[in-house]
Amino acid sequence: PPMRRQLLPLLLLLFSNSLTQASLVIDSIERKIDLSGHAERVRSVITVSNDGKKAESTMVLAVPSERSENLSFVKAIASKKKCKLINLPTTGPNDESLFEITFDKPLKPKQVKKITVISGFVGILTPYPAEGKQMDPHLVKYTGSLYEISPYAVKSQKTSIKLSTSNVLSSTKTKPYSSKGSKLSYGPYENIKPYTYKPLSIHFESKAQFSTLTELEREIKVCHWGGVVFSETYNLRHSGAKLKDVFSRIDYEKGQRGSSFDHFTAKLPENSYGIDYRDDIGNISTSNVRETSKNVVFEMRPRFPLFGGWKSIFNLYYTVPITQLVSTIPGTSSYMLNTTFSTPFDEVVTEKATIKVVLPEGSSDIQWVTPFHIDSVDFEVQKTYLDLTGRPVLVLNTRNLMRYHNQYFQVIYSYPNIMIHRGPLFVVIGFMLFFSISIFFSRVDLTIGREDQAGSEAAASSSGTNTKPKNE
């Protein structure tokens, strides 16, 4: 009915407002937006006070609906401790995504607390224009909100934005506004109502490397008799402005390189060995490996530079000693794998990632701990040599990864000690059976009737020589 359709938005608004405590007031917000890369990083210091008569233990954050699909991560810190943060099932009046923060200690009446909220967004910078020539500067457009979207009334807030260059073609200039080099400043703005949105647009030149992994498949195979083997498949794309004309190698060597990039740097775990970098054609020799005090730095160059819209698919393989990444849990038959989650390349954004952890055959009671949200978890079985039932595979699927996600995660599994010796035992038994069977057949004569057949042939030959045919 029409009346019900009119009441539904009002009910949603009332329900979302019931989630936000009316006693909480935002005294100030100091927001810093970093656009020096090709992903957006936001750091907001929120000063919140309790004007009510009872203590409050939670507050709510809001993310605009048009940015929900671009959200990579969000975390909150209070008193140098990470706060518990959950995604609420309901939304704001304009379909904002809502997150609930739990304070480390309840906020009592008349008390003030500072909350630092750090978030990341991918795919926010849009190439503008969408195509360009080889020598053209890389121009991008950023669209956001002049105000931090908040479910609470905000007394004062200001924003500073860091760009990669000082070449700003146009920008929103709502006063108070100032600019100095590659930094733009907005505010302070006073008395902002809840869920207030005001457009913010900046058109500027970006020097960032727009390297995007449309798909990443990372396999981590644990072998207790060798090491931890990493097999990574990268589907890399330049997500910047597409190259308008044909590529000129001569102009490229003259320095007309535009927004292209031709090298990457990966920080592999310490003592990594057996490093191999290849594609469908074969091994790519344009790479360099050097060791530092903390890790192994792998510098690689693709077969050709990447311009906007160009793609490159390659594989990276390396092995890390098992004692470095896998440890035993005292008093149990359990082990813990402790390694990084995402790609070892820093300045890369990943749209879709699949992380597979292949555990030894016979592993059970598999558990995992990640410092951030995972979209889905699956289990598979992988069969290889010397396996009977196959090896369990933990599959973690997620999306919108940034450098933030290259943190350590843990996989805990039970693995009986006797299973460690099963593989070598199978090899020993196999060789013993092979040589035993070989000795048996070499010493046994399995020929049938050889001597009797030879005697019969000799008798037949003698009989044929002494017999004469009859004459008619």
ChimeraX attribute file (.defattr): number of C-alpha atoms within 10 A of each C-alpha:
attribute: neighborCount
match mode: 1-to-1
recipient: residues
	/A:1	5
	/A:2	6
	/A:3	7
	/A:4	8
	/A:5	9
	/A:6	10
	/A:7	11
	/A:8	11
	/A:9	13
	/A:10	12
	/A:11	12
	/A:12	17
	/A:13	16
	/A:14	13
	/A:15	15
	/A:16	17
	/A:17	16
	/A:18	10
	/A:19	17
	/A:20	17
	/A:21	16
	/A:22	14
	/A:23	16
	/A:24	23
	/A:25	19
	/A:26	23
	/A:27	20
	/A:28	23
	/A:29	25
	/A:30	18
	/A:31	21
	/A:32	18
	/A:33	19
	/A:34	18
	/A:35	22
	/A:36	18
	/A:37	18
	/A:38	27
	/A:39	22
	/A:40	21
	/A:41	20
	/A:42	17
	/A:43	19
	/A:44	21
	/A:45	19
	/A:46	19
	/A:47	18
	/A:48	21
	/A:49	21
	/A:50	21
	/A:51	16
	/A:52	16
	/A:53	10
	/A:54	13
	/A:55	17
	/A:56	19
	/A:57	13
	/A:58	20
	/A:59	18
	/A:60	19
	/A:61	22
	/A:62	21
	/A:63	21
	/A:64	22
	/A:65	15
	/A:66	13
	/A:67	16
	/A:68	15
	/A:69	13
	/A:70	18
	/A:71	20
	/A:72	25
	/A:73	18
	/A:74	19
	/A:75	18
	/A:76	23
	/A:77	19
	/A:78	17
	/A:79	13
	/A:80	10
	/A:81	10
	/A:82	17
	/A:83	20
	/A:84	14
	/A:85	19
	/A:86	15
	/A:87	14
	/A:88	13
	/A:89	8
	/A:90	15
	/A:91	20
	/A:92	22
	/A:93	18
	/A:94	13
	/A:95	16
	/A:96	22
	/A:97	20
	/A:98	24
	/A:99	20
	/A:100	19
	/A:101	22
	/A:102	19
	/A:103	22
	/A:104	16
	/A:105	13
	/A:106	14
	/A:107	19
	/A:108	17
	/A:109	16
	/A:110	14
	/A:111	13
	/A:112	16
	/A:113	18
	/A:114	17
	/A:115	20
	/A:116	20
	/A:117	20
	/A:118	17
	/A:119	18
	/A:120	22
	/A:121	23
	/A:122	22
	/A:123	19
	/A:124	18
	/A:125	23
	/A:126	17
	/A:127	22
	/A:128	17
	/A:129	13
	/A:130	15
	/A:131	18
	/A:132	21
	/A:133	18
	/A:134	23
	/A:135	14
	/A:136	13
	/A:137	17
	/A:138	24
	/A:139	24
	/A:140	22
	/A:141	19
	/A:142	17
	/A:143	15
	/A:144	16
	/A:145	13
	/A:146	20
	/A:147	22
	/A:148	25
	/A:149	20
	/A:150	24
	/A:151	27
	/A:152	25
	/A:153	18
	/A:154	26
	/A:155	16
	/A:156	17
	/A:157	24
	/A:158	21
	/A:159	21
	/A:160	17
	/A:161	18
	/A:162	18
	/A:163	22
	/A:164	18
	/A:165	16
	/A:166	16
	/A:167	14
	/A:168	18
	/A:169	12
	/A:170	11
	/A:171	15
	/A:172	14
	/A:173	15
	/A:174	13
	/A:175	11
	/A:176	11
	/A:177	15
	/A:178	13
	/A:179	14
	/A:180	8
	/A:181	12
	/A:182	16
	/A:183	17
	/A:184	20
	/A:185	18
	/A:186	21
	/A:187	18
	/A:188	16
	/A:189	19
	/A:190	13
	/A:191	13
	/A:192	19
	/A:193	14
	/A:194	14
	/A:195	20
	/A:196	16
	/A:197	16
	/A:198	11
	/A:199	10
	/A:200	15
	/A:201	15
	/A:202	20
	/A:203	20
	/A:204	24
	/A:205	20
	/A:206	26
	/A:207	18
	/A:208	20
	/A:209	18
	/A:210	26
	/A:211	23
	/A:212	23
	/A:213	24
	/A:214	19
	/A:215	18
	/A:216	20
	/A:217	18
	/A:218	24
	/A:219	20
	/A:220	20
	/A:221	19
	/A:222	20
	/A:223	17
	/A:224	16
	/A:225	12
	/A:226	12
	/A:227	19
	/A:228	25
	/A:229	21
	/A:230	19
	/A:231	17
	/A:232	18
	/A:233	17
	/A:234	21
	/A:235	16
	/A:236	21
	/A:237	20
	/A:238	22
	/A:239	24
	/A:240	30
	/A:241	25
	/A:242	19
	/A:243	22
	/A:244	12
	/A:245	10
	/A:246	8
	/A:247	13
	/A:248	12
	/A:249	12
	/A:250	9
	/A:251	12
	/A:252	15
	/A:253	9
	/A:254	9
	/A:255	10
	/A:256	17
	/A:257	22
	/A:258	19
	/A:259	26
	/A:260	24
	/A:261	19
	/A:262	14
	/A:263	15
	/A:264	16
	/A:265	17
	/A:266	17
	/A:267	17
	/A:268	23
	/A:269	20
	/A:270	16
	/A:271	14
	/A:272	19
	/A:273	15
	/A:274	9
	/A:275	14
	/A:276	15
	/A:277	20
	/A:278	16
	/A:279	16
	/A:280	8
	/A:281	7
	/A:282	10
	/A:283	12
	/A:284	16
	/A:285	13
	/A:286	12
	/A:287	15
	/A:288	11
	/A:289	13
	/A:290	9
	/A:291	14
	/A:292	10
	/A:293	6
	/A:294	11
	/A:295	15
	/A:296	18
	/A:297	19
	/A:298	19
	/A:299	15
	/A:300	18
	/A:301	17
	/A:302	20
	/A:303	13
	/A:304	11
	/A:305	16
	/A:306	23
	/A:307	24
	/A:308	25
	/A:309	13
	/A:310	16
	/A:311	17
	/A:312	16
	/A:313	15
	/A:314	18
	/A:315	19
	/A:316	15
	/A:317	17
	/A:318	18
	/A:319	21
	/A:320	21
	/A:321	19
	/A:322	17
	/A:323	13
	/A:324	15
	/A:325	17
	/A:326	21
	/A:327	14
	/A:328	15
	/A:329	13
	/A:330	8
	/A:331	6
	/A:332	10
	/A:333	12
	/A:334	19
	/A:335	19
	/A:336	18
	/A:337	23
	/A:338	16
	/A:339	18
	/A:340	17
	/A:341	19
	/A:342	23
	/A:343	27
	/A:344	17
	/A:345	16
	/A:346	15
	/A:347	19
	/A:348	21
	/A:349	26
	/A:350	24
	/A:351	19
	/A:352	15
	/A:353	22
	/A:354	18
	/A:355	21
	/A:356	21
	/A:357	21
	/A:358	23
	/A:359	26
	/A:360	22
	/A:361	24
	/A:362	17
	/A:363	19
	/A:364	15
	/A:365	9
	/A:366	17
	/A:367	12
	/A:368	13
	/A:369	11
	/A:370	14
	/A:371	11
	/A:372	13
	/A:373	12
	/A:374	11
	/A:375	9
	/A:376	10
	/A:377	12
	/A:378	10
	/A:379	12
	/A:380	13
	/A:381	13
	/A:382	14
	/A:383	12
	/A:384	10
	/A:385	7
	/A:386	13
	/A:387	15
	/A:388	10
	/A:389	12
	/A:390	17
	/A:391	19
	/A:392	20
	/A:393	23
	/A:394	21
	/A:395	17
	/A:396	19
	/A:397	15
	/A:398	16
	/A:399	20
	/A:400	21
	/A:401	24
	/A:402	24
	/A:403	16
	/A:404	13
	/A:405	19
	/A:406	16
	/A:407	14
	/A:408	14
	/A:409	17
	/A:410	18
	/A:411	18
	/A:412	21
	/A:413	21
	/A:414	19
	/A:415	20
	/A:416	14
	/A:417	10
	/A:418	8
	/A:419	15
	/A:420	16
	/A:421	12
	/A:422	14
	/A:423	15
	/A:424	13
	/A:425	12
	/A:426	13
	/A:427	12
	/A:428	12
	/A:429	10
	/A:430	12
	/A:431	12
	/A:432	12
	/A:433	12
	/A:434	11
	/A:435	11
	/A:436	12
	/A:437	11
	/A:438	11
	/A:439	11
	/A:440	10
	/A:441	11
	/A:442	10
	/A:443	8
	/A:444	8
	/A:445	8
	/A:446	8
	/A:447	7
	/A:448	8
	/A:449	8
	/A:450	8
	/A:451	9
	/A:452	9
	/A:453	10
	/A:454	10
	/A:455	11
	/A:456	10
	/A:457	10
	/A:458	10
	/A:459	10
	/A:460	10
	/A:461	11
	/A:462	10
	/A:463	9
	/A:464	9
	/A:465	8
	/A:466	7
	/A:467	8
	/A:468	7
	/A:469	5
	/A:470	5
	/A:471	4
	/A:472	3
